[in-house]
Amino acid sequence: MNFAAYRVRGLVCEACMADVMEKVRAVPGVSYVAVDLVAGGVSRLTVSSSVHVGTDTVRDAIRRSGFDFATGWPWLRRFTARPVPDVAQVPAMDPVVEVGRDEEEMEEDMSQKVTDPVCGMSIDTTSAVGSAEYQGKTYRFCSSHCAESFKADPARYAGTVAQ
């Protein structure tokens, strides 16, 4: 039995994860696929196979799902941390008292939570990646993958969520 782990960039929801898993599971020889989802970050894809499955084959399956195969982190090799001084001098200052509401808090109060009709994820209307009109209603999506799935078959998803 062969085991390998890969990194996938761009997954944001369960539907995205399921699509990648389906495409990788379809690769000949693959017997098990699991994803540790990090929404919007780099997720870990674990693959088990009865025969050796090349990295290029897995990468192609991930790309067929519309996501990026994350390779190494070359910028970390060049990173050198600055030394931290033993004693830091912090200048004295007068305390500042602020009264009123923060603009971000006001925006949060004005935003509305909706449910992505494809994957069921709760999203903020201001952070939705895409939207589509269907039968006089506006539907919002957590990712371009969910938006494309909806646009391909809106009748399938429109009845799942009341907007």
C-alpha positions in Angstrom: 0.0 0.0 0.0 1.3 3.5 -1.0 0.5 6.6 1.0 1.2 10.2 -0.1 0.2 13.7 1.1 -0.3 16.7 -1.1 -1.3 20.3 -0.6 -4.3 21.9 -2.3 -4.9 25.6 -2.5 -8.2 27.3 -2.9 -10.7 24.9 -1.2 -13.4 26.9 0.7 -16.2 24.5 1.4 -17.4 20.9 1.7 -18.6 20.9 -2.0 -15.1 22.0 -3.2 -13.5 19.3 -1.1 -15.9 16.6 -2.3 -15.2 17.5 -6.0 -11.5 17.2 -5.5 -11.9 13.9 -3.6 -14.1 12.5 -6.4 -11.6 13.4 -9.2 -8.6 12.0 -7.2 -10.5 8.9 -6.3 -11.2 8.3 -10.0 -7.4 7.9 -10.6 -6.6 4.3 -11.4 -5.1 2.5 -8.3 -6.3 5.1 -5.7 -8.2 3.3 -2.9 -8.5 6.1 -0.3 -8.7 9.9 -0.3 -9.0 12.3 2.6 -8.8 16.0 2.9 -8.1 18.2 6.0 -10.0 21.3 4.9 -8.5 24.7 5.6 -11.1 27.0 4.1 -9.4 29.5 1.9 -6.0 28.3 2.8 -3.8 25.3 1.9 -5.6 22.0 2.6 -3.9 18.6 3.1 -4.9 15.8 0.7 -4.0 12.3 1.7 -4.0 9.5 -0.9 -3.6 5.8 -0.5 -3.1 3.5 -3.5 -2.5 -0.1 -4.3 0.1 1.0 -6.9 2.4 4.0 -7.2 0.5 7.0 -8.4 2.7 9.8 -9.8 2.5 13.3 -8.4 1.7 14.6 -12.0 -1.4 12.3 -12.1 -2.7 13.6 -8.8 -1.9 17.3 -9.7 -3.9 16.8 -13.0 -6.9 15.4 -11.1 -6.8 18.4 -8.7 -6.6 20.8 -11.6 -9.6 19.1 -13.3 -11.5 20.2 -10.2 -10.5 23.8 -10.8 -8.1 24.1 -7.8 -4.4 24.6 -7.5 -1.8 22.0 -6.5 0.3 23.8 -3.9 4.0 23.0 -4.3 6.8 23.9 -1.9 7.3 27.2 -0.1 10.4 28.6 -1.8 10.2 32.0 0.0 10.7 30.3 3.4 14.2 29.1 2.3 15.2 32.7 1.9 13.7 33.8 5.2 16.0 34.9 8.0 14.5 36.1 11.3 15.8 39.3 12.7 17.4 39.1 16.1 15.3 40.2 19.0 17.0 42.5 21.5 17.2 41.3 25.0 15.7 44.5 26.4 13.2 46.6 24.4 12.8 50.3 25.1 9.1 51.3 25.0 8.5 55.0 25.2 6.0 56.2 27.8 2.7 57.6 26.4 -0.6 59.0 27.5 -3.5 56.6 27.4 -6.0 57.2 24.5 -9.7 56.8 25.1 -11.9 56.4 22.1 -15.7 56.8 22.1 -18.1 55.7 19.4 -18.5 52.8 17.0 -15.8 51.5 14.8 -16.7 51.6 11.0 -16.0 47.9 10.6 -18.5 47.1 13.4 -21.1 49.2 11.6 -20.5 47.3 8.3 -20.8 44.0 10.1 -24.1 45.1 11.6 -25.3 46.1 8.1 -24.2 42.8 6.4 -26.5 39.9 6.2 -25.8 36.2 6.5 -27.0 33.9 3.7 -26.6 30.3 2.8 -24.7 29.1 -0.3 -27.4 27.0 -2.0 -24.7 24.5 -3.4 -22.7 23.6 -0.3 -24.9 25.0 2.5 -22.1 27.1 3.9 -23.2 30.3 5.8 -21.6 33.4 4.2 -21.7 37.1 4.7 -23.3 39.0 1.7 -20.4 41.4 1.7 -17.8 38.6 1.3 -19.7 36.4 -1.2 -17.5 35.5 -4.1 -20.3 35.5 -6.7 -24.0 35.8 -7.1 -26.6 34.7 -9.6 -30.2 35.7 -10.3 -32.7 32.9 -10.8 -36.5 33.3 -10.9 -36.4 36.7 -9.4 -34.1 35.8 -6.5 -30.5 36.5 -5.9 -28.3 33.6 -4.7 -24.8 34.2 -3.3 -21.8 31.8 -3.2 -18.8 31.0 -1.1 -16.6 30.2 -4.1 -16.5 30.4 -7.9 -16.8 26.6 -7.9 -20.2 26.7 -6.2 -21.3 29.6 -8.4 -20.4 27.6 -11.6 -22.2 24.5 -10.2 -25.4 26.6 -9.6 -25.2 28.3 -13.0 -24.9 24.9 -14.7 -28.2 23.6 -13.0 -30.0 26.3 -11.1 -33.2 24.4 -10.7 -31.3 21.7 -8.8 -30.1 24.1 -6.1 -32.7 27.0 -6.1 -35.2 25.1 -3.9 -32.6 24.2 -1.2 -32.3 27.7 0.3 -34.8 30.5 1.0 -33.0 33.8 0.4 
